[in-house]
Amino acid sequence: VERHPEAGRLTVCAVDAGQPGLLQVVCGAPNVTCGITAPLALPGAALPGLDIGRARVRGVESHGMLCSAKELGLSEESEGLLLLPDDPVRTFAPHSTSTTGSLPSSLLPTAPTA
């Protein structure tokens, strides 16, 4: 996690999305720090009122979006990223009773790294 070179409120994160290599994601959340686990919307994901794609944010390539509860449609307000337990799949999977309410595969929990 590093400060964006052209925008003091933004950070540039190297994100482990469970794929080979790290993804670069530009983030504006005030609570983004190294080592957290947060939802990641990959290019092609559709969030309430927002389609996610690759983007250049003030000259820096971003390959998705780290998400707040509000951006996921889970809350009316947000103070920053939705922080998840270290193993969100194991934590949330036993509580699922229906596949109709599941998150799309393009929306993955992930941990930003330095």
C-alpha positions in Angstrom: 0.0 0.0 0.0 1.5 3.3 -1.2 0.2 6.8 -1.6 -0.9 7.6 -5.1 1.8 9.8 -6.8 -0.8 12.3 -8.1 -3.5 12.3 -5.4 -3.0 12.6 -1.7 -6.3 10.9 -0.8 -5.7 7.8 -2.9 -3.6 4.8 -2.3 -2.1 2.3 -4.8 -2.5 -1.3 -3.5 -0.8 -4.5 -4.6 -3.7 -7.0 -4.1 -3.6 -10.8 -3.7 -6.7 -12.0 -5.5 -5.7 -15.6 -5.4 -4.4 -15.5 -9.0 -0.8 -15.6 -10.2 0.8 -12.3 -9.4 -0.6 -9.3 -7.6 -3.2 -6.9 -9.0 -2.8 -3.1 -8.8 -5.8 -1.4 -7.4 -6.3 2.3 -6.7 -8.3 2.9 -3.6 -9.8 5.9 -1.9 -10.9 4.3 1.4 -9.5 5.9 4.5 -9.1 2.5 6.3 -7.0 0.7 3.6 -3.8 -0.7 5.2 -1.4 -3.5 4.4 -2.6 -7.0 5.3 -6.4 -6.4 5.6 -8.9 -8.6 4.0 -11.6 -6.8 2.0 -14.0 -7.5 -0.9 -12.5 -7.0 -4.3 -14.7 -6.4 -7.4 -12.8 -7.5 -10.5 -13.2 -6.0 -13.9 -16.6 -7.3 -15.3 -18.3 -7.3 -11.9 -21.6 -5.5 -11.5 -22.3 -3.7 -8.2 -25.5 -1.8 -7.4 -25.4 1.1 -9.8 -21.8 0.5 -10.9 -20.0 -1.7 -13.5 -16.4 -2.4 -12.6 -13.7 -2.3 -15.3 -10.1 -1.5 -15.7 -9.4 2.2 -15.3 -6.7 4.8 -15.1 -7.1 6.8 -12.0 -5.0 10.0 -12.2 -2.6 8.2 -14.5 -2.3 4.9 -12.5 -3.8 1.7 -13.8 -6.4 0.0 -11.5 -7.6 -3.5 -12.1 -10.7 -3.6 -10.0 -12.1 -2.0 -6.8 -11.8 -2.7 -3.1 -15.3 -2.4 -1.7 -17.2 -0.9 1.2 -20.5 -2.4 2.6 -22.4 0.5 0.9 -20.8 -0.2 -2.5 -21.9 -3.9 -2.1 -25.5 -2.8 -1.3 -25.2 -4.1 2.3 -25.4 -0.8 4.1 -26.7 2.7 3.7 -23.5 4.3 5.1 -19.8 3.5 5.0 -16.8 4.6 6.9 -14.4 2.8 4.4 -13.7 -0.7 3.2 -15.7 -3.6 4.5 -13.2 -5.5 6.6 -13.6 -9.2 6.5 -12.2 -12.0 8.7 -8.9 -13.6 7.6 -10.7 -16.5 6.1 -14.0 -15.0 4.8 -15.0 -18.0 2.7 -14.8 -20.4 5.7 -16.6 -17.8 7.9 -19.5 -17.1 5.6 -20.0 -20.3 3.7 -21.7 -22.3 6.6 -24.3 -19.6 6.9 -25.4 -19.7 3.3 -28.7 -21.4 2.8 -29.4 -20.4 -0.8 -27.3 -19.9 -3.9 -29.5 -17.1 -5.1 -28.0 -14.7 -2.5 -24.4 -15.6 -3.2 -21.8 -13.1 -4.3 -20.7 -13.3 -8.0 -17.4 -15.0 -8.6 -16.0 -11.7 -10.0 -16.3 -10.4 -6.4 -13.6 -11.9 -4.3 -12.3 -11.4 -0.8 -8.7 -10.4 -0.9 -5.8 -9.1 1.1 -3.9 -6.0 -0.1 -0.1 -6.3 0.4 2.7 -3.8 0.4 
